[in-house]
Amino acid sequence: PARATPPSAAGIAAKQAGRVETAADKWAQAKKAAPAVRKAIKHHFDAEAAAVADRVRGLDARLAEMREALRAGPVVDYETGVDAAYATLDEAAAELADFARELAAVLELLEVCDNPDAGEPLRLALEDARSELSVLKGLWDLAAVAQAFIADWEGTLWGDIDTGVMEEETKQLSKALRALDRRLRELPAYKSLEQTVKNFSIALPCVGDLKAPSMRDRHWKQLASITGKDIPLPFPADFALRHLLALQLHKFVDDVGEVV
């Protein structure tokens, strides 16, 4: 069969020139019609923009309420406990995740409305809220570590107590606490954790002094009188660090020094 004759270069150029001319005509017609189209949809566009602006204001108020609820909630109190605090933080994180998805949709609408800057303050506020949640999580992570250490050490039997090791670990806890975000320092949970670690660190050298070979029953009786607590003599087999900490030795540092 005979082969089709390929189009000439001139023919291709002419066809493309025609397409360009057609496109240019259409663009000119679109530009000419644009003002009329803009005027025709202005009412709808303005109404849509106003609705999006309302959503932005609503989201802003909602985020402010969420942040205030977190700051005033149980997560800032040490008595809440690690498990309950983690549960509260998880709920807050889920809320923020839902909020972020809704905000992303609104930011897209603001782009369509030629007003993307209107969403920037809200986006920054969300970043701040996430940051606050993160530093609170860091505080409770350290609280969990500190409580686990102290609970483990409290079970140490009298004969096995090595205050040197405990003092070194407590110094590391204090250092980690000071390294936390400064925004946390006025929170009751931070202050209580700080005091707990401080009291423990003060009590440990007293415990070390009380392990001196020179300690006799009369010394222990004198210490019981000073602290107002009972000290079983002779020590039972399960006598452990917790029994000494129950004496609140951090309040009687000078007295312990005199007894020893």
C-alpha positions in Angstrom: 0.0 0.0 0.0 1.1 3.6 -0.7 2.5 5.5 2.3 0.7 8.7 3.4 2.5 11.8 2.5 3.9 13.4 5.7 2.7 17.0 6.4 5.1 19.6 5.4 6.9 21.9 7.9 5.0 24.8 6.5 1.7 23.0 7.1 2.5 22.2 10.7 3.6 25.8 11.4 0.4 27.1 9.9 -1.8 24.8 12.0 0.0 25.8 15.2 -0.2 29.5 14.3 -4.0 29.0 13.9 -4.2 27.4 17.3 -2.3 30.2 18.9 -4.5 32.7 17.3 -7.6 30.9 18.5 -6.2 30.7 22.1 -5.3 34.4 22.0 -8.8 35.3 20.9 -10.3 33.2 23.6 -8.1 34.8 26.2 -9.0 38.3 25.0 -12.7 37.4 25.2 -12.2 36.0 28.8 -10.4 39.2 29.9 -13.2 41.3 28.4 -15.8 39.2 30.1 -14.0 39.1 33.5 -15.4 42.3 35.0 -18.9 41.2 34.2 -18.3 37.8 35.7 -16.7 39.3 38.7 -19.6 41.6 39.2 -22.1 38.7 38.8 -20.4 36.5 41.4 -19.3 39.3 43.8 -22.3 38.9 46.2 -21.7 35.1 46.4 -17.9 35.6 46.7 -18.3 38.2 49.5 -20.8 36.0 51.3 -18.4 33.0 51.1 -15.5 35.1 52.3 -17.6 36.4 55.3 -18.5 32.8 56.2 -14.8 31.7 56.1 -13.9 34.7 58.3 -16.6 33.6 60.8 -15.0 30.1 60.8 -11.6 31.6 61.5 -13.0 33.6 64.5 -14.7 30.5 65.7 -11.6 28.5 65.5 -9.6 31.2 67.2 -12.0 31.2 70.2 -12.1 27.4 70.3 -8.3 27.1 70.4 -8.1 29.8 73.1 -10.6 27.8 75.2 -8.7 24.6 74.7 -5.4 26.2 75.8 -7.0 27.7 78.8 -8.6 24.5 79.8 -5.2 22.7 79.6 -3.5 25.4 81.7 -6.2 25.4 84.4 -6.7 21.6 84.3 -5.4 18.7 86.4 -2.3 18.3 84.3 -0.7 21.3 86.1 -1.1 19.7 89.5 1.4 17.2 90.8 -1.3 15.4 92.9 -3.0 14.4 89.6 -0.4 11.7 89.2 1.5 10.5 86.2 -1.1 8.1 84.7 -4.0 10.6 84.9 -1.7 13.4 83.6 -0.8 11.3 80.6 -4.4 10.5 79.9 -5.2 14.3 80.0 -2.3 15.0 77.7 -3.4 12.3 75.2 -6.9 13.8 75.1 -5.5 17.3 74.5 -3.2 15.9 71.7 -6.2 14.3 70.0 -8.2 17.5 70.2 -5.3 19.5 68.7 -5.0 16.9 65.9 -8.7 17.3 65.0 -8.3 21.1 65.2 -5.3 21.0 62.9 -7.3 19.1 60.2 -10.2 21.6 60.4 -7.7 24.5 60.3 -6.0 23.1 57.2 -9.4 23.1 55.4 -10.1 26.7 56.4 -6.6 27.8 55.3 -7.4 26.4 51.8 -10.6 28.3 51.7 -8.7 31.5 52.7 -6.4 30.9 49.7 -9.5 30.7 47.4 -10.8 33.9 48.9 -7.5 35.7 48.2 -7.0 36.2 51.9 -4.4 33.7 53.1 -2.8 36.1 55.6 -6.0 36.0 57.7 -5.2 32.5 58.8 -1.5 33.1 59.8 -2.2 34.2 63.4 -4.3 31.1 64.0 -1.6 28.8 62.5 1.0 30.3 64.8 -1.3 29.9 67.8 -1.7 26.3 66.9 2.1 25.9 66.9 2.3 27.5 70.3 -0.4 25.2 71.6 1.5 22.2 70.4 4.6 23.5 72.0 2.9 24.0 75.3 1.6 20.4 75.1 5.1 19.1 74.3 6.7 20.9 77.3 4.0 19.6 79.6 4.6 16.1 78.4 8.3 16.6 79.1 7.5 17.6 82.7 5.5 14.5 83.3 8.0 12.3 81.6 10.6 13.5 84.1 8.1 13.1 87.0 7.6 9.5 86.0 11.3 8.9 86.0 11.8 10.6 89.3 9.0 8.7 91.0 10.2 5.4 89.6 13.7 6.0 90.9 12.6 7.1 94.3 10.1 4.3 94.7 12.7 1.8 93.8 15.3 3.3 96.2 12.7 3.4 99.0 12.6 -0.3 99.0 16.3 -0.7 99.6 17.0 -2.5 102.9 19.0 -0.8 105.6 22.1 -2.9 105.0 22.1 -2.4 101.3 21.7 1.4 101.2 24.4 3.2 99.2 23.6 6.9 99.4 26.6 7.8 97.2 25.0 6.2 94.1 21.6 7.6 95.0 23.0 11.1 95.5 24.6 11.0 92.0 21.4 9.9 90.3 19.5 12.6 92.2 21.9 15.3 91.0 21.1 14.1 87.4 17.4 14.4 88.1 17.9 18.0 89.4 19.9 18.9 86.4 17.2 17.5 84.0 14.6 19.4 85.9 16.4 22.7 85.5 16.8 22.0 81.8 13.1 21.9 81.3 11.3 24.8 79.5 11.2 27.9 81.6 7.5 28.3 81.0 6.9 25.3 83.4 8.6 26.9 86.4 5.5 28.6 87.8 3.3 25.5 87.5 2.3 23.7 90.8 3.4 20.4 89.2 6.9 21.7 88.5 7.3 23.2 91.9 6.1 20.0 93.7 8.4 17.8 91.6 11.3 20.2 92.3 10.5 20.1 96.0 10.2 16.3 96.0 13.6 15.9 94.4 15.2 18.6 96.6 13.8 16.9 99.8 15.2 13.6 98.7 18.6 15.0 97.9 18.7 16.7 101.3 17.7 13.6 103.2 20.3 11.3 101.5 23.4 12.7 103.2 21.5 12.4 106.6 20.9 8.8 105.9 24.5 8.3 105.1 25.4 9.9 108.4 23.0 7.6 110.2 24.8 4.6 108.9 27.9 5.5 110.9 29.2 2.6 113.0 29.1 4.9 116.1 25.2 4.9 116.0 23.7 3.3 119.1 20.1 2.7 120.2 20.2 5.9 122.4 21.0 7.8 119.2 18.1 6.4 117.4 15.8 7.1 120.4 17.1 10.7 120.4 16.3 11.0 116.7 12.8 9.5 117.2 12.2 12.2 119.9 13.5 15.0 117.6 11.3 13.9 114.6 8.3 12.8 116.6 8.2 9.5 114.7 8.6 6.0 116.0 11.8 4.0 115.1 11.5 0.3 115.8 14.5 -1.0 117.7 16.1 -3.3 116.9 15.4 -2.8 113.2 13.1 -5.4 111.8 14.3 -7.5 108.8 12.3 -5.3 106.3 13.6 -2.0 107.7 14.3 0.0 104.5 15.1 3.5 103.3 11.3 4.3 103.2 11.2 4.1 107.0 14.0 6.7 107.3 12.4 9.0 104.7 9.2 8.8 106.7 11.1 10.7 109.5 11.2 13.7 107.1 15.0 14.0 107.6 15.2 17.0 105.2 13.6 19.0 108.0 16.1 18.0 110.6 19.5 18.2 108.9 21.3 20.0 111.8 19.7 17.8 114.4 20.9 14.7 112.6 24.4 16.1 112.6 24.2 16.6 116.3 22.9 13.2 117.0 25.6 11.5 114.9 
